[in-house]
Amino acid sequence: MRMTGDIWDEIFGDLGGLNRRFEKMMESFGDARGVYGYTMYTGPDGVPHVHEFGTGARASVPADGVREPLTDVAVDGNVVRVTVELPGVTKEDIQLEGTETSVTVSVDTESRKFRKAVPLPTKVDPDSAKAEYNNGILEITMDSKDKKPESKRISIS
């Protein structure tokens, strides 16, 4: 290690060179950069489900231009919550359909096309569905039909 008199340069060395190498490496990836992942859950039929999502190389855009939006499904007590990322659309562009076991989200505009049928981890009451869209995020909540029994305090004599 050369001594320059600058303690930070002595500790970290030439970070500029490292940064240039990193940028060159990222350029070689081209359009393959993005988000990729999967969600796993057990459906109401007891069968495990695995769904891939993302914009990475493995999740390419189909020839018809319809993208699959990123989604998340969570159960909080007796409420099932589906969160869907729909950037660049208005709430009037979004079409929702729901059954006891799935929610289908679709958008078909000139500039954006999204579609995804989201299987739910438990049966829900579609009539209880409420949806809010804010800043590109759609959140749908529904009451679960599989109500868990409420616990009651038992006094001890």
Residue pairs with C-beta under 8 A, 6 or more apart in sequence:
1 10
1 13
3 10
4 10
26 33
32 56
32 57
33 56
34 54
34 55
34 56
34 57
34 59
35 53
35 54
35 55
35 56
35 70
36 52
36 53
36 54
36 55
36 56
36 57
36 58
36 59
37 52
37 53
37 54
38 50
38 51
38 52
38 53
39 50
39 51
39 53
39 71
39 72
39 73
40 48
40 49
40 50
40 51
41 48
41 49
41 73
41 121
42 48
42 49
42 121
43 49
43 101
43 119
43 120
43 121
44 101
44 120
44 121
44 122
44 123
44 146
49 119
51 119
52 58
52 59
53 59
53 68
53 70
53 71
54 70
55 67
59 68
61 67
64 113
65 113
66 113
66 114
66 115
67 112
67 113
67 114
67 115
68 114
68 115
68 116
69 84
69 85
69 86
69 105
69 114
69 116
70 84
70 85
71 82
71 83
71 84
71 85
71 105
71 116
71 118
72 82
72 83
73 80
73 81
73 82
73 83
73 118
73 120
73 121
74 80
74 81
74 83
75 81
75 121
75 122
75 144
77 148
78 143
78 144
78 147
78 148
79 141
79 142
79 143
79 144
80 120
80 121
80 122
80 124
80 141
80 142
80 143
80 144
81 139
81 140
81 141
82 103
82 118
82 120
82 139
82 140
82 141
82 142
83 137
83 138
83 139
83 140
84 105
84 116
84 118
84 137
84 138
84 139
84 140
85 136
85 137
85 138
86 94
86 105
86 107
86 112
86 114
86 133
86 136
86 137
86 138
87 136
88 111
88 112
88 136
89 107
89 109
89 112
89 114
89 136
91 133
93 107
93 108
93 109
93 112
94 105
94 106
94 107
94 133
94 138
95 105
95 106
95 107
95 108
96 103
96 104
96 105
96 129
96 131
96 140
97 103
97 104
98 104
98 124
98 126
98 129
98 140
98 142
99 126
100 120
100 123
100 124
100 125
100 126
100 145
101 119
101 120
101 123
101 124
102 117
102 118
102 119
102 120
103 117
103 118
103 120
103 129
103 140
103 142
104 115
104 116
104 117
104 118
105 114
105 115
105 116
105 118
105 138
106 114
106 115
106 116
107 113
107 114
107 115
120 142
122 144
122 145
122 146
123 144
123 145
123 146
124 142
124 143
124 144
124 145
125 142
125 143
125 144
125 145
126 142
128 142
128 143
129 140
129 141
129 142
130 140
130 141
130 142
131 138
131 139
131 140
131 141
132 138
132 139
133 139
